[in-house]
Amino acid sequence: MDARISKNVKRSAGLAVIVFVIRYLIGYVGFLSFLKCNTWFDYLGAAGESISITVIIMALYDKVLWRINPFDSTPKLKGSYTGKLIYNYNGQDKRKTIKVDIEQTSFKVSVKITTNEITSNTITSDLIKENGEYVLYYTYLTNPSSQYSAQNPIQHGTCRLIQTDKNKLEGQYWTSRRTTGDIVLLRK
């Protein structure tokens, strides 16, 4: 299981237990005695309530709260970037300006690149810790504009990006058409 997913599953289970215990203890407070568990059905109902509360909290955590968690060292990549592709195809070095939008939750990262010829979207991605730094690996599929589809057909590619400072990503990519290159991105 992916390390981030495993960590979030453990967090969710721990939170569900804490919510259940709090719910159980609240039932024994005088003015909230209607929450008291007297039968197995009461306990099952309290467990269901605890799980529901945990699901809501973890959904909020996945979308928003993880970004402000001071104990989570995962780089916060979400945002819009502009940059350059410096690539080699058929022995020719070329440059292309790109626009990149990165969406990120605690579970996933998706990257959309737009150029004058194509858009590409993430098929799969993962942030992996290598030698003390996080590296974003993602695989993508291009979607060329019809006017460019003959010279730049649909292709698969993989990219490796490292956050070199808070507002800059740098890396390399390679494709099924044997195109290789470097990417430099600056956050807008």
Buried (B, 14 or more C-beta within 10 A) or exposed (E): EEEBEEEBEEBBEEBBEEBBEEBBEEBEEEEEEEBEBEEEEBEEBBBEBBBEBBEEBBEEBBEEBBBEEEEBEBBEBBBEBEBBBBBEBEEEEEEBEBBBBBEBBBEBBBBBBBBEBBBBEBEEBBBEEEEEEBBBBBEBBBEBEEEEBEEBEEBBBBBBBBBEEEEBBBBBBBBEBEBEBEBBBBBE
